[in-house]
Amino acid sequence: MSNKKVRTRFAPSPTGFLHIGSLRTALFAHLLAKEFDGEMILRLEDTDQKRYVEGSEEKLYNTLDRLGFKFDEGPRIGGDYGPYIQSQRKKIYNKYIKRLLDEQKVYHCFCSPERLQKMREKQQAEKLSPRYDRCCRNLSAEEVVKKINSGEKFVVRQKMPLEGEVIVNDELRGEIKFQASELEDHVLIKSDGMPTYQFALIVDDHLMEISHVIRGEEWIPSFPKNILLYKDFGWEPPKFIHIPLTLNKGGGKLSKRQGDVAVEDYLKKGYLVEALINFCALLGWHPKGDNEILTLDDLEKMFKYKNMNTSPAIFDIEKLDYFNGYYIRKMDLDKLVEIINPYLANNIKKTSDKNKQTDEFIRNVVSTEQERLKKLSEIGELTEFFFVDKLNYPKDMLIWKKQKDEDCKKNLEIIKNILEKISENEWTKKSIENIIIKYLKDNDLKVGDYLWPTRVALTGKKQSPGPFEVAFVLGKEESLEKIQDAVDLF
Ligand code: GLU
């Protein structure tokens, strides 16, 4: 490696949301910068006005903040290489395109959209791949001036080699060869004067002294054009790392329609940043050992970009759920209570009981689910029963296996009697459990015959945390009332 400072960049376009694939790109750019004690910059690629969505910059910055990415330079923090928003760099692009025009490495193209459309249709009919036919490539300087002076609209196109091959080098894949015949004289400056991604990218990465470009594999087709532009300018290109595509489990492309791709949606559903980061890191890279639970801190220590894979990564939501559950279980309960609070708002609204709006009650409720939660957003439905006065469930749900109605009723009454004798001071999960289990053991009774009806009476659900825990959280008075409600169903 040369002794140039390592600088990576994350260059999202403000399209209204952060794609989960972009989070992965940002993460790898961050890890690569860390690997070499380098810098990471944020650059907003907003030259495509058609894709622009109002207000999306702020949303993007907020999301990046929530994810905890720290940039060394960027639109909000500035830096020595700004501006970091492409639409504010028009003058710079003009200067550099002028240079290429003067050196005749690029050319003005005056073809109208209608002509291009016809050309494409003809190529399609002839089963040729659609490609600009280079109609304007050989216009004389006089013709060009005349057309510009008469107000004709134009774009600027790159002159691609007409024959031979172009060989480019990807850090993970090695040499990639392209035939000149596959390459198009693509547009560098659009008719509105804005550069295309292909042009702005080169100028910016060069001027911002980016040493490593990490981007998705979908950009490989434009890779030779990028490298040729570096050549046209006489600049040394950065190292390019194309990370593999992320496919869904069926092997198809991840698309907005096939489930969520927006990071914001994942955060809204209650996926933790730790889980998203851990999950994304494994889409294209793997640690040496078997342990896949890795925090950002761990990743920063272990990541070597040369160990990244090139085979497609599979987006397995169950794995993300697994990581999320893991990080929820590991989280300090107070922290969990704090971040899960918004998801409990609807439940809290359902009760007029002031005791159920206290921090202590909420904390106890959350603790009953910490072990089982996969997403924070599940907490609302899972714990609703804690907040309602009268549960609504069919009597049959109380029946354990082939139990007779009268036995179920009798067992509920027995449990109620036992609970009644436990003093308020003794009302803890452990003592409720010890007292009931001792009774069942001493009398040689079957656990399911008693605990299933009790649990359903307290929760109204087939699945829930255990009866001792729920009884503890509900408190003595309400637990007795709920068991009585169950008895009254017979
Ligand atoms: N602005 C591009 C996008 O959002 C980024 C591509 C790159 O990283 O070079 O897709």
Residues whose N, C-alpha, C, O or C-beta is under 5 A from the ligand:
A	BS01	LIG	A11 P12 S13 E45 I214 R215
